[in-house]
Amino acid sequence: MIAGSAITSFDFFLQWHLTERCNLRCQHCYQGEQPAEEMPPDAVQREIDGATEMLKAWESDYGISVTPSIHFTGGEPLLYQGLWGVIEHARGAGYGVALMSNGCLVTAEDAGQAARLGVFDIQVSLEGSERLHDAIRGPGSFEKAAKGVELLVKAGNRVSANVTLSRRNAALIEETVACSRDLGFHGIGFSRVVPCGRGKELLDDLLTPQELKAAYQKINALRTPGYDIVSGDPLAGIIADPHPPEDDLTLSGCSAGFSGITITSDGSVMPCRRIGLVAGSLKEQSLRAIWAGSDLLWQLRERESYHGRCGSCRYWASCRGCRAVAYAYSAAKGRPDLFADDPQCWVAEETP
């Protein structure tokens, strides 16, 4: 589809924001303040079936095997009425299912439901120690999340921590990893803060390119067998594999418009929730029509769309920078540009 005949199997994910409602008001949240419409569970299930038709068509048309997953999130997904019915429907349709939560509202019943339905990963946000976590996410949130993790692990779920990396916690990476182990997480992942939504005020919290490089080098050095320490950031991928690809086959890097798509609570389809630009609406088109026909998504897939050093970079096919950070940063500077250089990229800084 994008990489042509180079692939015989394809991992594809939907990040599905079932609700914008949340019990917390985190400082770096990508959401705005306006309430958003929510699709009822039966509508969500119909759209899951529509996505399934798209994936089956891909397998038939392109002769590939698709491994699909849905990552249900919010807002806080545990506030969505009908969550477990939607997850059960997705599992029955053949999807791997992950859940992304702040952990504060987890009950023993929720933990049991997740285990019963075979949710393969439950991601709970962690910012660091209790003091730092509460400063970013609100007083008492660390203790509540820790209790939620305890319930989830006790029920037999795999639970991973997700850290939003910024100047506030980059110097505490080792301590945060140790904290995640102590709390019972099975692993920990790091992603960058994106200065959008309420996070617009955090522009000064962005790490410099060299600070980010040092952070990812530290994360890479902490990896040990038996405990996952990862980052899905395309720039982190360059630390893990510094060899540039030999051609322009886009088999990795920023997933927006390539290997994943976001669906918001009102049925809007976006390349990434933190980008916030709409490629289409499920109220008007099928997901397959949006994926195949959106000008926005096709621009993301074409090297010619990218400006500056990102467009000419030898790592373009395996990286492309974080489009959400690039867009939010350029917007904050008064020049919104989805295809601007990633402002935290050290490769561009080090390349003559």
C-alpha positions as CSV (number, residue, x, y, z in Angstrom):
1,M,0.0,0.0,0.0
2,I,2.7,2.4,0.9
3,A,5.9,0.3,0.8
4,G,4.6,-1.7,-2.2
5,S,5.7,-5.2,-2.7
6,A,8.4,-4.9,0.0
7,I,6.0,-6.2,2.7
8,T,4.0,-9.4,3.1
9,S,2.7,-8.5,6.6
10,F,1.5,-5.2,8.0
11,D,0.8,-4.2,11.7
12,F,-1.9,-1.6,11.7
13,F,-3.4,0.2,14.7
14,L,-6.4,2.4,15.4
15,Q,-6.1,4.8,18.3
16,W,-9.7,5.3,19.3
17,H,-10.6,8.2,21.6
18,L,-14.0,7.0,23.0
19,T,-14.5,10.2,25.1
20,E,-12.9,13.5,25.7
21,R,-14.1,13.5,29.3
22,C,-11.5,13.1,32.0
23,N,-11.2,13.1,35.8
24,L,-7.8,14.9,35.6
25,R,-6.5,18.2,34.2
26,C,-2.9,17.4,33.4
27,Q,-0.7,20.3,32.5
28,H,0.6,18.8,29.2
29,C,-2.8,17.4,28.0
30,Y,-3.3,17.7,24.2
31,Q,-7.1,18.3,24.6
32,G,-8.9,21.6,24.6
33,E,-11.5,22.7,27.0
34,Q,-14.6,22.3,24.9
35,P,-16.9,19.2,25.4
36,A,-17.1,16.9,22.5
37,E,-19.8,14.6,21.1
38,E,-19.5,10.9,21.8
39,M,-20.5,8.0,19.6
40,P,-22.7,5.5,21.4
41,P,-21.3,1.9,21.7
42,D,-23.5,0.5,18.9
43,A,-22.1,3.2,16.5
44,V,-18.5,2.4,17.6
45,Q,-19.1,-1.3,17.0
46,R,-20.4,-0.6,13.5
47,E,-17.3,1.5,12.7
48,I,-15.1,-1.3,14.0
49,D,-16.9,-3.6,11.5
50,G,-16.2,-1.0,8.8
51,A,-12.5,-1.0,9.7
52,T,-12.5,-4.8,9.5
53,E,-13.9,-4.7,6.0
54,M,-11.1,-2.3,5.0
55,L,-8.4,-4.6,6.4
56,K,-9.9,-7.7,4.7
57,A,-9.9,-5.8,1.4
58,W,-6.2,-4.9,1.9
59,E,-5.4,-8.5,2.5
60,S,-7.3,-9.5,-0.7
61,D,-6.2,-6.7,-2.9
62,Y,-2.5,-6.6,-1.9
63,G,-1.8,-10.2,-0.9
64,I,-0.6,-9.3,2.6
65,S,-1.4,-10.4,6.1
66,V,-2.7,-7.6,8.3
67,T,-2.3,-7.7,12.1
68,P,-4.7,-5.2,13.5
69,S,-5.0,-3.6,16.9
70,I,-7.2,-1.0,18.6
71,H,-5.8,1.2,21.4
72,F,-8.8,2.6,23.3
73,T,-8.3,5.8,25.1
74,G,-9.8,9.2,25.9
75,G,-9.9,11.5,27.8
76,E,-10.2,8.7,30.3
77,P,-11.7,5.6,28.7
78,L,-13.1,4.3,32.0
79,L,-15.6,7.1,31.9
80,Y,-17.1,5.8,28.7
81,Q,-20.4,4.0,29.3
82,G,-20.2,0.7,27.4
83,L,-16.4,0.4,27.3
84,W,-16.2,-3.3,28.0
85,G,-18.9,-4.2,25.5
86,V,-16.9,-2.3,22.8
87,I,-13.7,-4.0,23.8
88,E,-15.5,-7.4,23.7
89,H,-16.8,-6.6,20.2
90,A,-13.3,-5.6,19.0
91,R,-11.8,-8.8,20.4
92,G,-14.5,-10.9,18.7
93,A,-13.6,-9.2,15.4
94,G,-10.0,-10.3,15.7
95,Y,-8.3,-7.2,17.0
96,G,-5.6,-7.0,19.6
97,V,-6.8,-4.5,22.2
98,A,-4.8,-2.1,24.3
99,L,-6.2,0.4,26.9
100,M,-4.6,3.8,27.7
101,S,-5.7,5.2,31.0
102,N,-4.5,7.4,33.9
103,G,-5.2,4.5,36.2
104,C,-7.0,6.5,38.9
105,L,-10.5,5.1,38.3
106,V,-9.7,1.4,38.0
107,T,-11.8,-0.9,40.1
108,A,-11.4,-4.6,40.8
109,E,-14.2,-5.3,38.4
110,D,-12.5,-3.3,35.6
111,A,-9.3,-5.2,36.2
112,G,-11.1,-8.5,36.0
113,Q,-12.9,-7.5,32.8
114,A,-9.7,-6.5,31.1
115,A,-8.1,-9.9,32.0
116,R,-11.2,-11.8,30.9
117,L,-11.3,-10.1,27.5
118,G,-7.6,-10.5,26.9
119,V,-6.5,-6.9,26.7
120,F,-2.9,-7.3,25.7
121,D,-1.6,-4.1,27.3
122,I,-2.9,-1.5,29.7
123,Q,-0.9,1.7,29.6
124,V,-1.0,3.9,32.7
125,S,0.5,7.3,32.7
126,L,3.5,7.9,35.0
127,E,5.5,11.2,35.3
128,G,8.0,10.1,37.9
129,S,8.0,10.2,41.7
130,E,4.8,10.9,43.6
131,R,5.7,14.6,44.1
132,L,6.4,15.2,40.4
133,H,3.5,13.1,39.2
134,D,1.1,15.0,41.4
135,A,2.5,18.3,40.4
136,I,1.8,17.6,36.7
137,R,-1.4,15.5,37.1
138,G,-3.0,16.8,40.3
139,P,-2.8,16.1,44.0
140,G,-3.5,12.5,44.9
141,S,-3.3,11.2,41.4
142,F,-0.1,9.1,42.0
143,E,-1.6,7.2,44.9
144,K,-4.8,6.5,43.0
145,A,-2.9,5.4,39.9
146,A,-0.7,3.1,42.0
147,K,-3.8,1.5,43.5
148,G,-5.2,1.0,40.0
149,V,-2.0,-0.6,38.8
150,E,-2.0,-2.9,41.8
151,L,-5.6,-4.1,41.0
152,L,-4.7,-4.6,37.3
153,V,-1.6,-6.6,38.0
154,K,-3.3,-8.7,40.7
155,A,-6.0,-9.7,38.1
156,G,-3.3,-10.9,35.7
157,N,-3.0,-7.9,33.3
158,R,0.1,-6.7,31.6
159,V,0.5,-3.0,32.6
160,S,3.0,-0.6,31.2
161,A,3.9,2.9,32.3
162,N,4.0,5.8,29.9
163,V,6.1,8.8,30.6
164,T,5.7,12.2,28.9
165,L,9.3,13.3,28.5
166,S,10.1,17.0,29.1
167,R,12.6,19.2,30.9
168,R,10.7,18.5,34.1
169,N,11.6,14.8,34.3
170,A,14.4,14.1,31.8
171,A,17.1,14.2,34.6
172,L,15.1,11.6,36.5
173,I,14.9,8.8,34.0
174,E,16.7,6.2,36.1
175,E,14.5,7.1,39.2
176,T,11.3,6.9,37.1
177,V,12.3,3.5,35.7
178,A,13.0,2.3,39.2
179,C,9.6,3.7,40.4
180,S,7.8,1.9,37.6
181,R,9.4,-1.4,38.7
182,D,8.5,-0.8,42.3
183,L,4.8,-0.1,41.4
184,G,4.6,-3.5,39.5
185,F,4.6,-2.3,35.9
186,H,5.8,-4.8,33.3
187,G,7.7,-2.2,31.4
188,I,7.9,1.5,30.6
189,G,7.7,3.7,27.5
190,F,8.8,7.3,26.9
191,S,7.2,9.8,24.6
192,R,7.8,13.6,24.1
193,V,5.6,16.3,25.4
194,V,3.8,18.0,22.5
195,P,3.1,21.7,23.1
196,C,-0.6,21.6,22.0
197,G,-3.9,21.9,23.8
198,R,-3.3,22.7,27.5
199,G,0.4,21.9,26.7
200,K,0.7,25.1,24.7
201,E,2.1,26.7,27.8
202,L,5.0,24.2,28.0
203,L,7.1,25.4,25.1
204,D,10.0,26.1,27.4
205,D,9.8,22.5,28.7
206,L,10.8,21.0,25.4
207,L,14.3,19.5,25.5
208,T,17.0,20.8,23.2
209,P,18.1,18.4,20.4
210,Q,21.2,17.4,22.3
211,E,19.3,17.0,25.6
212,L,16.8,14.8,23.9
213,K,19.6,12.7,22.3
214,A,21.2,12.3,25.7
215,A,17.8,11.2,27.2
216,Y,17.3,8.6,24.6
217,Q,20.8,7.3,24.9
218,K,20.2,6.9,28.6
219,I,16.9,5.1,28.0
220,N,18.6,2.8,25.5
221,A,21.4,2.1,28.0
222,L,18.9,1.1,30.7
223,R,17.4,-1.7,28.7
224,T,17.7,-5.1,30.3
225,P,16.2,-8.5,29.5
226,G,12.9,-9.1,31.2
227,Y,11.8,-5.5,31.5
228,D,10.7,-3.5,28.5
229,I,12.1,0.1,28.4
230,V,11.0,1.6,25.1
231,S,10.1,4.6,23.1
232,G,7.9,4.9,20.0
233,D,9.5,8.2,19.1
234,P,10.9,8.1,15.6
235,L,14.0,9.9,16.8
236,A,14.5,7.3,19.5
237,G,14.6,4.7,16.7
238,I,17.7,6.4,15.3
239,I,19.5,5.7,18.6
240,A,18.4,2.1,18.6
241,D,19.4,1.7,14.9
242,P,21.7,4.4,13.6
243,H,22.0,2.9,10.1
244,P,20.0,5.0,7.6
245,P,17.7,3.0,5.2
246,E,19.0,2.3,1.7
247,D,15.8,3.4,0.0
248,D,12.6,5.3,0.6
249,L,10.4,2.3,1.6
250,T,8.5,3.7,4.6
251,L,8.5,0.7,6.9
252,S,9.0,2.6,10.2
253,G,9.2,6.1,11.7
254,C,6.3,8.4,12.5
255,S,3.1,6.3,12.2
256,A,0.8,9.2,11.2
257,G,-0.9,8.2,8.0
258,F,1.3,5.2,7.5
259,S,0.7,2.4,10.0
260,G,-2.0,3.9,12.2
261,I,-4.8,6.4,12.4
262,T,-6.8,8.2,15.1
263,I,-10.5,8.2,15.5
264,T,-11.9,10.8,18.0
265,S,-15.1,10.6,20.1
266,D,-17.2,12.4,17.5
267,G,-16.0,10.2,14.6
268,S,-13.4,12.5,13.2
269,V,-10.4,10.8,11.6
270,M,-7.0,12.3,12.2
271,P,-3.5,11.2,11.3
272,C,-2.6,11.7,15.0
273,R,-4.6,13.1,17.9
274,R,-1.7,15.5,18.9
275,I,-1.6,16.9,15.4
276,G,-5.3,17.6,15.6
277,L,-5.9,18.1,11.8
278,V,-8.9,16.2,10.4
279,A,-8.6,13.9,7.4
280,G,-12.3,13.1,7.3
281,S,-15.4,12.1,9.3
282,L,-16.9,8.7,9.7
283,K,-20.3,10.5,9.6
284,E,-19.6,11.2,5.9
285,Q,-17.3,8.6,4.6
286,S,-16.1,5.1,5.5
287,L,-12.6,4.7,7.1
288,R,-11.4,3.0,3.9
289,A,-12.5,5.9,1.8
290,I,-10.7,8.4,4.1
291,W,-7.5,6.3,4.3
292,A,-7.3,6.0,0.5
293,G,-8.6,9.4,-0.5
294,S,-7.5,12.0,2.1
295,D,-5.1,14.6,0.6
296,L,-3.8,15.2,4.1
297,L,-2.8,11.6,4.6
298,W,-1.3,11.4,1.2
299,Q,0.8,14.5,1.8
300,L,2.2,12.8,4.9
301,R,3.3,9.8,2.8
302,E,5.2,11.8,0.2
303,R,8.8,13.0,0.8
304,E,8.1,16.0,-1.4
305,S,5.7,17.4,1.2
306,Y,8.5,17.8,3.8
307,H,10.5,21.0,4.1
308,G,14.0,21.8,5.1
309,R,16.3,19.2,6.4
310,C,13.6,16.7,7.2
311,G,12.7,16.4,3.5
312,S,16.3,15.7,2.5
313,C,17.4,13.7,5.5
314,R,18.9,10.3,4.9
315,Y,16.6,8.9,7.7
316,W,13.4,10.2,6.1
317,A,12.0,6.7,5.4
318,S,12.6,5.4,8.9
319,C,11.9,8.6,10.9
320,R,10.3,11.8,9.4
321,G,10.5,13.3,12.8
322,C,7.5,13.7,15.1
323,R,4.9,15.5,13.0
324,A,2.9,16.5,16.0
325,V,5.9,18.2,17.7
326,A,6.8,19.9,14.4
327,Y,3.3,21.2,13.8
328,A,2.7,22.3,17.4
329,Y,6.1,24.1,17.6
330,S,5.7,25.9,14.3
331,A,2.2,26.9,15.3
332,A,3.4,28.3,18.6
333,K,5.9,30.4,16.6
334,G,3.1,31.8,14.4
335,R,3.9,29.7,11.3
336,P,1.8,26.4,11.6
337,D,3.4,23.9,9.2
338,L,2.8,20.2,9.4
339,F,5.9,19.5,7.3
340,A,8.3,21.7,9.1
341,D,11.5,20.3,10.6
342,D,11.3,18.6,13.9
343,P,12.7,21.2,16.3
344,Q,14.2,18.6,18.6
345,C,16.1,16.7,15.9
346,W,19.8,16.4,16.6
347,V,20.5,14.7,13.2
348,A,19.6,17.9,11.4
349,E,21.7,19.9,13.9
350,E,24.7,17.7,13.5
351,T,24.5,17.4,9.7
352,P,26.5,20.0,7.8
